[in-house]
Amino acid sequence: MRHHNKNRKFGRTKNQRVALMKGLALSLIKHERIETTLAKAKELRPYVEKLVTRAKVDTLASRRITSARLGNQATATTKLYKDLGPKYKTRPGGYTRIVKLAPRKSDASPMAIIEFV
């Protein structure tokens, strides 16, 4: 049974899934808009929104947590705290938007764009 098991596995081991989410989050923070599969976008949304919520309050502890979640990438962490955190200071949540696209030609996988609002 799969009760309370909501996360997608993407046919990968746990380490590969963590690396995938970290890479997608870094790309989204860097470019502020990425195109990926719909399933990956839906998994990425809560991951990134929790990071942005932490970035709204700039403390050393929150910086360390987000830095660890992003693989100690200093550029992404600083962009998160200098640009995105203050931008969404008054917004209570919902920092990202998922827009569905046409299926991919090669394997008909549903595609989507995830971007910051």
N, C-alpha and C positions, 0 to 999 in steps of 0.2 A: 504494500500500500504506500501511497505517496502523500499521506496526510502531513500538513505543515512543511512541505518540501517544495517551496515555490521557485527556487532559483533554477535557471536553465543551466544545463551542463555543456552544451555546444559540442559534445563528443570529445571533450578534453579532460585531462586530469586536473586536479585542483590547482596545482602550480601553474599550469598553462592558462586556466581560467583567470586566475589572479593577475597574471602577466597581461592577458588580453584586456581586462578591464582597466588596468593601469595604463596601458598604451593608448586605449581609446580615450580615457580621461585626459591624458596629456595632450593628445591631438585636439580634443575638443576645447581645452583651455587655451591652447596655443592659437588655433585657427578660429575659434568661436563658432564653427559650423563644420560638420563633417557628414559625409554620405556613407552609410553602412547598411547592413541588413536590418530589417524591422525588429527582429528578436534581440539583436545586439543593442540597438537603440533603446529598446524598452528595459533592458537590464542596466544600461549605462545611466539612464535618467536618475534613479535614486542614488546611485553611487556619487554622481557629480553634484546633485542637489544637496547632499549632506555635507560635501566639502565646501560649497558656497555658503551654506548656513553657518558653518564653523568660521569661515573667513569674514563674516560680518562682525565678529567680535575678535579684535586683534590682540590676543594674549600669547605668551610664549608657549603655553601648553597646547593651545589650538594650532599654532604654527608647527609644532613638532608632530602633532597627530596628522595634519594634512601633508606635511613633508614626507612622513613615513608612508602614507597612503599613495603618494605620487612617486615613490622610489627615490626620494631625496633629490629631486630635480629643482634646483634653486630658482631657475627662471620661471617655471610654472607656479611655484609657490609664491614668488613675489608678484607675479601677474594676478594671481588669485586674490592676494591681500591688498594690492595697490589699486587694481582696476575693478575686478568683479565684485569684491566684498562691499566697497563703498557704493557701487552702482545699485546694488540691490538691498541697501541698508533698510529702507522703509517697506520693502516688499515682503509679505509674510511667507512666501514660498512660491513654487512654480516658476523656477528660473529658466527652464528649458522648454522647448517646443519640438514635437516630432511631426514631421510632414511626410506623408506616405508618397512614394514614387511608383512608377511603373516597374513591373518585375524585371529582374536582370535577364538579359538575352540568353546567356549560356546555360543557366540551370533553373530559370524561372523563380529564383528566390525573391521574396518580397523585399523591396528596398525602401529606405527612408532617409531623410535628412534630419539630424538632430542639431539644434542650434540654441544659443542663448536668446531669450526674449529681449 
